């Protein structure tokens, strides 16, 4: 690392004692580079075995990497913590301005320890840290209001990030998210509930440092190569034009769009909720994360009339992507796109992970249909496919539960099904609710084997679709090995905190060139070791905390509803799981 | 001909801040410390963005309030900094209604756009352009209505 690079500095914030200090941890960044590679090492240091995810002993770790502030699309922050949702490894990535702000404040990572006795928000302005009283912000109905109040009260407009939680995080819903810059999220695995357990309403970080480079001319040339690839080549076009919502129609056409709790992979309302229709009729603005020219964030402008007040309207701007569209669109049978956007708005306001929220409501709807629960449990809400108004009311009850049923829904489908039954159609993998692809065995193997049980861990859906397009036959061993290779490489990208959408631009060669310019040269072998080692460390953490691949639950529903590659076979999935975990520990 | 940076259409700005990083990179470094252009939200990202940059005023207020003549007008518009004369009083920064005087914290001196247009080359959405600054003040009142209008709109956002 260059001698004057501040990446090596870690800011420690103790919320219990309201103290902070900085440590030079060059060792961690030389070993792990940044992001996931550094965060997993800090998690090993900070998180005691068997920690209560909602206790003060659970740390929150944010880590960025050496390319942040130097190269475009190195724009993610990796958060690590113990997940209150799965009781195991919590890892979530978000963009916005979070990564730039942490690096520009002069840090490679921020570690939050302990818990505040009273609501607090923390402001990091370069070298200074302020603990501000947040008791007046606690309980606000909308996370957007929290953002607005802090925005107007604090300095650093344009060069700051405001990470905040909504009511769901305060209330400990285990899939509460952390919102940043209004439209980006540390969405999955419940970081919002960990914030809430620490009485931490928000974390504001700002700064505008200079960053050194190894050699100026080479830096500018490498920058231009990356920038051109991002803006001129077709690599990023998909994210740029329709955004990820462009997946909706192609997935539906092959029967891979999970619909009505995955009773089908086809959805008759797909056209209405498609990226094409949203762009045509609702797209109001496109925005970008800091230092990313792609601008994949699509905002729908929805004009809503007040029912009893003529000439009164409000216009809301809602971010949309494939996963939210799946989770509160097709999964709930909602084809009324304006209704879907309003449901999404409510989920955002309370600060829930939209994917887990949608899948949980889908399970509840089917459980009600099958008589596992009654209107008594649902507090009188007749949950029904397509009825977005009722779902909006249900979201409110998940956050402020009137009874044990909604309290259980606030812990996700795995838990809810353990109380009320219906595990066969409770679509969670490793305790985390299903993403929006039913393309074949490989996507489900990603959900099952991925360290975060996220579709982004190893992107099995792309393996499935390639096999379908080429007419190839997948084997359990072949899928397991391909997923392992992909997940290992993604550890490298996650350590550099390069957005996974830019994986086509950041080839191993480009990664090496950018690291050279940043003054942290690494060979291809070094990178391969980093990737495998980081994944092995995550796996070791999970095993320490009780993860057992043999006990992974495979929901029956994914075997019953045919995929584009035909009906899935449990024995195939089990063999692939076993093969994957034979390899994963070899860091 | 003298140049100035023009905010052609602020409504196309996606807030990627590529311009800010380009401005710092002009000096051969990364990060944002050297940036003389700023992009921030117009009161929340849902409302879009504000682009703050020196508009090269013909009679620049920042130069008028400089007690040491470190900032001198550059005809026909804009200013030039003679850093060796600057005492870091910040009068200039307070005088600029757009907040377009950025501050070099390490040197305690203003940092102001030098009208090179490097940032505009990295704007993927044609928000920014380098334009000629006509030399005659009479001409400046009327020409290029399109660009002037865009510029005005951009600045208006900065004020709201």
Contacts between the chains, C-beta under 8 A, distances in Angstrom:
chain1	res1	chain2	res2	distance
A	69	B	21	7.4
A	69	B	30	5.3
A	69	B	31	4.8
A	69	B	32	7.2
A	70	B	30	4.0
A	70	B	31	7.8
A	72	B	18	6.8
A	72	B	21	7.8
A	100	B	17	7.7
A	100	B	32	7.8
A	103	B	31	7.6
A	104	B	31	6.2
A	104	B	32	5.6
A	144	B	44	8.0
A	147	B	44	7.1
A	148	B	44	6.4
A	151	B	43	7.6
A	151	B	44	6.8
A	157	B	40	4.4
A	157	B	41	7.4
A	158	B	17	7.8
A	158	B	38	5.3
A	158	B	39	5.9
A	158	B	40	3.0
A	158	B	41	7.5
A	159	B	32	6.3
A	159	B	40	7.9
A	181	B	45	5.9
A	182	B	44	6.4
A	182	B	45	5.1
A	182	B	46	6.5
A	183	B	45	6.3
A	208	B	31	7.2
A	208	B	32	4.2
A	208	B	33	5.5
A	208	B	35	7.3
A	209	B	31	4.9
A	209	B	32	7.0
A	209	B	33	5.5
A	210	B	24	6.8
A	210	B	29	4.9
A	210	B	30	7.1
A	210	B	31	4.5
A	210	B	32	7.7
A	210	B	33	3.7
A	210	B	34	6.2
A	211	B	29	6.3
A	211	B	30	3.4
A	211	B	31	3.8
A	212	B	29	6.6
A	212	B	30	7.3
A	213	B	28	7.1
A	213	B	29	6.5
A	213	B	30	5.7
A	216	B	28	3.6
A	216	B	29	7.9
A	219	B	25	7.6
A	219	B	28	7.2
A	219	B	30	7.4
A	220	B	25	6.4
A	220	B	28	7.4
A	223	B	25	6.6
A	227	B	18	7.6
A	227	B	122	6.7
A	231	B	124	4.9
A	285	B	46	7.5
A	285	B	48	6.4
A	286	B	14	5.5
A	287	B	14	5.1
A	287	B	15	5.2
A	287	B	45	5.7
A	288	B	14	4.3
A	288	B	15	5.6
A	288	B	16	3.7
A	288	B	17	8.0
A	289	B	16	7.5
A	290	B	15	7.6
A	290	B	16	7.1
A	290	B	17	5.1
A	291	B	16	6.7
A	291	B	17	6.0
A	291	B	18	6.9
A	291	B	21	5.8
A	292	B	16	5.6
A	293	B	16	5.1
A	293	B	18	5.2
A	293	B	122	7.7
A	293	B	124	4.3
A	294	B	16	7.9
A	295	B	14	3.9
A	295	B	16	6.2
A	295	B	124	7.8
A	295	B	125	7.7
A	299	B	46	6.7
A	317	B	46	3.9
